Amino acid sequence: MRRDLLTTVLFTSLLSCGLSSCSGNRPQPAAARAQAALVTTAVVVERTVPVEIRVIGNVEPYTTIHVKAQIGGQLTKVYFREGQEVRKGDRLFLIDPRPYDEAIRQAEANLARNTALLQQAEANLQRDLAEEKYARDQAARYQRLFVEGVMSKEQTEQFLTDADARAEAVKADRAAIESARAAIQADRAALANARLQRAYCSIDSPIDGRTGDLAIHEGNLVKANDVDLITIHQIRPIYVTFSVPEKDLPAVKRYMATGTLPVLASPPSDPAMVEQGSLTFVDNAVDSTTGTIKLKGAFPNPGGRLWPGQFVNVVLRLTVKPNALVAPARAIQTGQEGEYVYVVTKDMTAEARPVVTSNRVDRQVVVEQGLARGETVVTEGQLRLAPGVKVRIKEAGKP
């Protein structure tokens, strides 16, 4: 029994010594690596970046036309479908033209009657002018005979009176001619108005655009300048309206003076679908309630992908900045003293570095101060870091 107990103690001692020897032979670098913080990093690079203002905007029609009837009558024909695209000059509606055709014929008849009256008055004038001339000649002859004592005074005065009557008839003829001419002018104006009213029976599209919901259908009676028959939006080109902070207004004005500023717009649901336009309007006052100013960009919109009323992401590109230092946006941290990044030093320790950033481009941020080209910054794992902590860079494809 003593021999078995001694054997057990000896085996236990040898086993403990062997385990201690194996533990002492573990490589120390692996332990050190286990204590270093595992992080993901990126290198600060230099590139040309655009200087941009990013906001949310709203799409507006380039032109909106509310089509109304300018005359009353029965709507006899609609030449388009709701939501259809129409061209300038395309026929939209037809109002019953028969009453207006009758008005034209009546005006033409009045014009013809007064034209005939004018011709009659002119003929009367020519007749009365001839009779007046004959009466004047007779009166002059009898006046000479009266002076010579051949004719009596009564006969002479009778011829003078007849000549004066002929002169008054001539004046009446001239007045009748002027009256007939005035009536003809009135008839021509009435005829032109009747033809104009007749032209209003046909309603054509004044612009290229897309029609909306039809308010009045065929067979209904319409009144002049009553409800909108249809609303047409011009969508090629089209406007995108947006507002920028008033602090950006000096920069916008400064870069506008150098040339046309491009504007990019894309729907939030499809950021890859980018339409390009140009800045065409800056409002004349800052909205004091919001501290922003209204701007507009005009877009050709050839494919009709921008739609009135749609909200879009807007990028106003002011200029392009060459040789700018950029770092991933994930590297930028915010503390009590402002923005900072963790920089990996040559001895693989973390250094907290305050930075000054400006605009953001895609997933990168322009760093104005605090970093140099080629430096390595931490993009993931900042929560495990503090100044002076050892770091271990995560290799691609490894956990």
C-alpha positions as CSV (number, residue, x, y, z in Angstrom):
1,M,0.0,0.0,0.0
2,R,2.9,2.4,0.8
3,R,4.5,1.5,-2.4
4,D,1.3,2.4,-4.4
5,L,1.0,5.8,-2.6
6,L,4.6,6.7,-3.4
7,T,4.1,5.8,-7.0
8,T,1.0,8.0,-7.3
9,V,2.8,11.1,-5.7
10,L,5.8,10.6,-8.1
11,F,3.5,10.4,-11.1
12,T,1.6,13.6,-10.1
13,S,4.9,15.5,-9.6
14,L,6.2,14.4,-12.9
15,L,2.9,15.4,-14.6
16,S,2.9,18.8,-12.9
17,C,6.5,19.4,-13.9
18,G,5.8,18.5,-17.5
19,L,2.8,20.8,-17.7
20,S,4.8,23.7,-16.2
21,S,7.6,23.1,-18.8
22,C,5.0,23.1,-21.7
23,S,3.5,26.4,-20.5
24,G,6.9,28.0,-20.3
25,N,7.6,27.1,-23.9
26,R,4.5,29.1,-25.3
27,P,5.5,31.9,-27.7
28,Q,5.2,35.3,-26.0
29,P,4.2,37.3,-29.2
30,A,0.9,35.5,-29.4
31,A,0.0,36.7,-25.9
32,A,1.0,40.2,-26.8
33,R,-1.1,40.1,-29.8
34,A,-4.1,38.9,-27.8
35,Q,-3.8,42.1,-25.6
36,A,-3.7,44.6,-28.6
37,A,-6.9,46.1,-29.8
38,L,-8.1,44.7,-33.1
39,V,-9.0,47.6,-35.5
40,T,-9.8,48.3,-39.1
41,T,-7.8,51.2,-40.7
42,A,-7.5,53.3,-43.9
43,V,-4.9,55.5,-45.3
44,V,-5.3,59.3,-45.7
45,V,-5.1,60.1,-49.4
46,E,-4.9,63.2,-51.6
47,R,-7.5,63.7,-54.3
48,T,-9.5,66.2,-56.2
49,V,-12.9,66.7,-54.6
50,P,-16.0,68.8,-55.5
51,V,-17.2,71.5,-53.1
52,E,-20.9,70.9,-52.8
53,I,-24.0,71.7,-50.8
54,R,-26.4,68.8,-50.2
55,V,-30.1,69.4,-49.4
56,I,-33.5,68.1,-50.1
57,G,-35.5,69.7,-53.0
58,N,-38.9,69.5,-54.6
59,V,-39.6,69.1,-58.3
60,E,-41.9,71.7,-59.9
61,P,-43.3,72.0,-63.4
62,Y,-41.5,74.4,-65.7
63,T,-44.8,75.9,-66.7
64,T,-48.4,75.2,-65.5
65,I,-51.4,76.0,-67.6
66,H,-54.9,76.0,-66.3
67,V,-57.1,75.6,-69.4
68,K,-60.5,77.4,-69.2
69,A,-63.3,77.9,-71.7
70,Q,-63.4,81.6,-72.9
71,I,-67.0,81.1,-74.2
72,G,-70.1,79.2,-73.1
73,G,-71.7,76.2,-74.8
74,Q,-71.9,72.5,-75.0
75,L,-68.6,70.6,-74.9
76,T,-68.9,68.3,-77.9
77,K,-65.5,66.8,-78.3
78,V,-62.4,65.9,-76.2
79,Y,-59.4,65.0,-78.3
80,F,-57.0,63.6,-75.7
81,R,-56.8,61.0,-72.9
82,E,-56.2,62.0,-69.3
83,G,-52.4,61.9,-68.5
84,Q,-51.5,62.1,-72.2
85,E,-48.6,64.1,-73.4
86,V,-49.6,66.9,-75.8
87,R,-47.7,69.2,-78.1
88,K,-48.1,72.9,-78.5
89,G,-51.0,73.5,-80.9
90,D,-52.6,70.1,-80.4
91,R,-56.5,70.3,-80.3
92,L,-57.8,69.6,-76.9
93,F,-61.5,70.5,-76.8
94,L,-64.4,71.6,-79.2
95,I,-67.3,73.6,-78.0
96,D,-70.5,73.5,-80.1
97,P,-69.7,76.1,-82.9
98,R,-73.2,76.4,-84.5
99,P,-74.4,79.5,-82.5
100,Y,-71.2,81.3,-83.3
101,D,-71.4,80.4,-87.0
102,E,-74.8,82.0,-87.1
103,A,-73.4,85.1,-85.4
104,I,-70.8,85.3,-88.1
105,R,-73.4,85.1,-90.8
106,Q,-75.5,87.8,-89.2
107,A,-72.5,90.1,-88.9
108,E,-71.6,89.4,-92.5
109,A,-75.2,90.3,-93.6
110,N,-75.1,93.6,-91.6
111,L,-71.8,94.4,-93.2
112,A,-73.2,93.8,-96.7
113,R,-76.3,95.9,-96.0
114,N,-74.3,98.9,-94.8
115,T,-71.9,98.5,-97.6
116,A,-74.8,98.8,-100.1
117,L,-76.1,101.9,-98.1
118,L,-72.7,103.5,-98.5
119,Q,-72.7,102.9,-102.2
120,Q,-76.2,104.4,-102.4
121,A,-75.1,107.4,-100.4
122,E,-72.1,107.9,-102.7
123,A,-74.3,107.7,-105.8
124,N,-76.8,110.3,-104.3
125,L,-73.8,112.5,-103.5
126,Q,-72.7,112.4,-107.1
127,R,-76.2,113.2,-108.4
128,D,-76.7,116.0,-106.0
129,L,-73.3,117.5,-106.8
130,A,-74.3,117.6,-110.5
131,E,-77.6,119.2,-109.7
132,E,-76.0,121.7,-107.4
133,K,-73.6,122.7,-110.1
134,Y,-76.4,123.2,-112.6
135,A,-78.4,125.2,-110.1
136,R,-75.5,127.4,-109.3
137,D,-74.9,128.1,-113.0
138,Q,-78.6,128.9,-113.5
139,A,-78.6,131.2,-110.5
140,A,-75.5,133.0,-111.8
141,R,-77.0,133.5,-115.3
142,Y,-80.3,134.8,-114.0
143,Q,-78.3,137.1,-111.6
144,R,-76.6,138.7,-114.7
145,L,-80.0,139.0,-116.5
146,F,-81.5,140.7,-113.4
147,V,-78.6,143.2,-113.4
148,E,-79.3,143.9,-117.1
149,G,-83.0,144.3,-116.2
150,V,-84.2,141.4,-118.3
151,M,-85.3,139.1,-115.4
152,S,-87.3,140.0,-112.4
153,K,-85.9,139.9,-108.9
154,E,-88.4,137.2,-107.8
155,Q,-87.2,134.8,-110.5
156,T,-83.6,135.5,-109.7
157,E,-84.1,134.8,-106.0
158,Q,-86.0,131.6,-106.9
159,F,-82.9,130.2,-108.7
160,L,-80.6,131.2,-105.9
161,T,-82.8,129.4,-103.4
162,D,-82.8,126.3,-105.5
163,A,-79.0,126.3,-105.7
164,D,-78.8,126.6,-101.9
165,A,-81.2,123.7,-101.4
166,R,-79.0,121.6,-103.8
167,A,-76.0,122.5,-101.6
168,E,-77.7,121.3,-98.5
169,A,-78.6,118.1,-100.2
170,V,-75.0,117.6,-101.0
171,K,-74.1,118.1,-97.2
172,A,-76.8,115.5,-96.3
173,D,-75.3,113.1,-98.8
174,R,-71.9,113.5,-97.3
175,A,-73.3,113.0,-93.8
176,A,-75.0,109.8,-95.0
177,I,-71.8,108.6,-96.4
178,E,-69.9,109.1,-93.1
179,S,-72.7,107.4,-91.2
180,A,-72.6,104.4,-93.6
181,R,-68.8,104.2,-93.2
182,A,-69.1,104.3,-89.4
183,A,-71.7,101.5,-89.6
184,I,-69.4,99.5,-91.8
185,Q,-66.6,99.9,-89.3
186,A,-68.9,98.7,-86.5
187,D,-70.0,95.8,-88.7
188,R,-66.4,94.8,-89.4
189,A,-65.6,94.9,-85.7
190,A,-68.7,92.8,-84.9
191,L,-67.7,90.3,-87.6
192,A,-64.2,90.1,-86.2
193,N,-65.5,89.6,-82.7
194,A,-67.9,86.9,-84.0
195,R,-65.1,85.1,-85.8
196,L,-62.9,85.4,-82.6
197,Q,-65.7,83.9,-80.5
198,R,-66.0,81.2,-83.1
199,A,-62.2,80.5,-82.8
200,Y,-62.7,80.1,-79.1
201,C,-64.8,77.0,-79.8
202,S,-61.6,75.1,-80.6
203,I,-59.2,75.0,-77.6
204,D,-55.6,74.1,-78.4
205,S,-52.7,73.3,-76.1
206,P,-50.5,76.4,-75.6
207,I,-47.4,74.4,-74.5
208,D,-45.8,71.0,-74.7
209,G,-46.7,69.1,-71.6
210,R,-48.6,66.4,-69.9
211,T,-52.4,66.6,-69.1
212,G,-53.9,65.9,-65.8
213,D,-57.3,64.9,-64.6
214,L,-60.2,65.9,-66.9
215,A,-62.7,68.0,-65.0
216,I,-65.4,68.4,-67.7
217,H,-66.4,65.5,-70.0
218,E,-68.1,65.5,-73.4
219,G,-71.8,66.6,-73.4
220,N,-71.6,68.9,-70.5
221,L,-72.3,72.6,-70.7
222,V,-69.3,74.9,-69.9
223,K,-69.3,78.6,-68.9
224,A,-66.8,81.2,-69.9
225,N,-63.9,81.5,-67.5
226,D,-65.5,79.1,-65.0
227,V,-63.8,75.9,-63.8
228,D,-60.5,74.5,-65.2
229,L,-61.2,72.0,-67.9
230,I,-57.7,70.5,-67.6
231,T,-54.3,71.4,-66.1
232,I,-51.2,70.9,-68.2
233,H,-47.7,70.7,-66.7
234,Q,-44.6,71.3,-68.7
235,I,-42.0,68.7,-67.6
236,R,-39.4,69.1,-70.3
237,P,-37.6,71.1,-69.0
238,I,-38.5,71.1,-65.4
239,Y,-37.5,72.9,-62.2
240,V,-36.1,71.6,-58.9
241,T,-36.7,74.0,-56.1
242,F,-34.5,73.8,-52.9
243,S,-33.3,76.0,-50.1
244,V,-29.8,76.5,-48.7
245,P,-28.7,78.0,-45.4
246,E,-28.1,81.7,-45.5
247,K,-24.5,81.2,-44.5
248,D,-23.9,79.5,-47.9
249,L,-25.3,82.4,-49.9
250,P,-22.0,84.4,-50.2
251,A,-20.3,81.3,-51.6
252,V,-23.1,80.7,-54.0
253,K,-23.0,84.3,-55.2
254,R,-19.3,84.2,-55.5
255,Y,-19.1,81.1,-57.6
256,M,-22.2,82.1,-59.7
257,A,-20.2,85.1,-60.8
258,T,-17.6,82.8,-62.4
259,G,-20.1,80.7,-64.4
260,T,-23.1,78.5,-64.4
261,L,-23.3,76.2,-61.4
262,P,-24.3,72.6,-62.0
263,V,-27.1,71.0,-59.9
264,L,-27.6,67.3,-59.5
265,A,-30.9,65.7,-58.4
266,S,-31.7,62.1,-57.6
267,P,-34.8,60.4,-56.0
268,P,-34.1,59.0,-52.5
269,S,-35.4,55.6,-53.7
270,D,-32.9,55.5,-56.5
271,P,-29.7,57.5,-55.7
272,A,-28.0,56.1,-58.8
273,M,-30.5,57.8,-61.1
274,V,-28.9,61.3,-61.2
275,E,-30.2,64.1,-63.4
276,Q,-28.0,67.1,-64.1
277,G,-29.2,70.7,-64.5
278,S,-28.0,74.2,-63.8
279,L,-28.8,76.9,-61.2
280,T,-31.1,79.5,-62.8
281,F,-32.7,81.3,-59.9
282,V,-31.7,82.8,-56.5
283,D,-34.5,84.4,-54.5
284,N,-34.3,88.1,-53.7
285,A,-34.7,87.6,-50.0
286,V,-33.8,85.2,-47.2
287,D,-36.7,83.6,-45.4
288,S,-36.4,85.0,-41.9
289,T,-38.4,82.2,-40.3
290,T,-36.1,79.4,-41.5
291,G,-32.8,81.3,-42.2
292,T,-32.7,79.8,-45.7
293,I,-32.9,81.2,-49.2
294,K,-34.8,79.6,-52.1
295,L,-33.0,78.5,-55.3
296,K,-34.1,76.8,-58.5
297,G,-32.3,74.5,-60.9
298,A,-33.5,73.9,-64.5
299,F,-33.2,70.3,-65.8
300,P,-33.7,69.2,-69.4
301,N,-35.4,66.0,-68.1
302,P,-35.4,64.2,-71.5
303,G,-36.5,60.9,-70.1
304,G,-39.2,62.5,-67.8
305,R,-37.7,60.8,-64.7
306,L,-38.2,63.9,-62.6
307,W,-41.9,64.3,-61.8
308,P,-43.7,67.4,-60.4
309,G,-44.2,67.2,-56.6
310,Q,-41.4,64.7,-56.2
311,F,-38.9,65.1,-53.4
312,V,-35.3,64.6,-54.5
313,N,-31.8,64.7,-53.1
314,V,-30.1,67.9,-54.5
315,V,-26.4,68.5,-54.8
316,L,-25.3,72.1,-55.7
317,R,-21.7,71.9,-57.0
318,L,-19.9,75.2,-56.3
319,T,-16.4,74.3,-57.4
320,V,-13.7,71.6,-57.5
321,K,-10.9,71.5,-54.9
322,P,-7.6,69.9,-56.1
323,N,-5.1,68.1,-53.8
324,A,-7.5,67.8,-50.9
325,L,-6.8,65.3,-48.0
326,V,-9.7,62.9,-47.6
327,A,-10.4,60.2,-44.9
328,P,-13.3,57.8,-44.5
329,A,-16.2,59.4,-42.7
330,R,-16.2,56.5,-40.3
331,A,-12.9,57.6,-38.9
332,I,-14.2,60.9,-37.7
333,Q,-15.2,60.8,-34.0
334,T,-16.9,63.6,-32.0
335,G,-15.8,64.4,-28.5
336,Q,-16.3,67.2,-26.0
337,E,-13.6,69.3,-27.6
338,G,-14.7,68.7,-31.2
339,E,-13.9,66.2,-33.9
340,Y,-10.9,63.8,-33.7
341,V,-9.5,60.6,-35.2
342,Y,-7.3,57.8,-33.9
343,V,-4.0,57.7,-35.8
344,V,-1.9,54.5,-35.8
345,T,1.7,55.4,-35.1
346,K,4.8,53.7,-36.3
347,D,5.0,51.7,-33.0
348,M,1.5,50.4,-33.5
349,T,-0.1,52.5,-30.8
350,A,-3.3,54.7,-31.0
351,E,-2.9,58.5,-31.0
352,A,-6.0,60.7,-30.6
353,R,-5.6,63.6,-33.1
354,P,-8.0,66.6,-33.3
355,V,-9.0,67.5,-36.8
356,V,-10.9,70.1,-38.8
357,T,-13.2,68.8,-41.5
358,S,-15.2,70.5,-44.3
359,N,-17.5,69.0,-46.9
360,R,-18.4,65.3,-47.3
361,V,-18.0,63.5,-50.6
362,D,-19.8,60.1,-50.8
363,R,-18.4,58.2,-47.8
364,Q,-15.3,60.3,-47.4
365,V,-14.7,63.6,-45.6
366,V,-12.3,66.4,-46.5
367,V,-9.8,67.0,-43.7
368,E,-8.6,70.6,-43.6
369,Q,-6.3,70.3,-40.5
370,G,-4.9,67.6,-38.3
371,L,-3.7,64.9,-40.8
372,A,-1.0,64.4,-43.4
373,R,-1.1,62.3,-46.6
374,G,-0.2,58.7,-46.0
375,E,-1.1,58.5,-42.3
376,T,-3.2,55.6,-41.1
377,V,-6.5,56.2,-39.3
378,V,-8.8,53.8,-37.5
379,T,-12.2,53.3,-39.1
380,E,-13.6,50.6,-36.9
381,G,-12.9,49.6,-33.3
382,Q,-12.6,53.1,-31.8
383,L,-14.5,52.0,-28.7
384,R,-11.6,49.7,-27.7
385,L,-9.0,52.5,-28.0
386,A,-7.5,55.1,-25.8
387,P,-4.3,57.2,-26.4
388,G,-1.3,54.9,-26.2
389,V,-3.2,51.6,-26.5
390,K,-1.5,49.0,-28.6
391,V,-3.4,48.2,-31.8
392,R,-3.5,45.3,-34.2
393,I,-4.8,45.9,-37.7
394,K,-7.4,43.5,-38.9
395,E,-6.4,41.7,-42.1
396,A,-8.9,41.4,-44.9
397,G,-10.9,38.2,-44.8
398,K,-9.9,37.3,-41.2
399,P,-12.1,37.7,-38.1
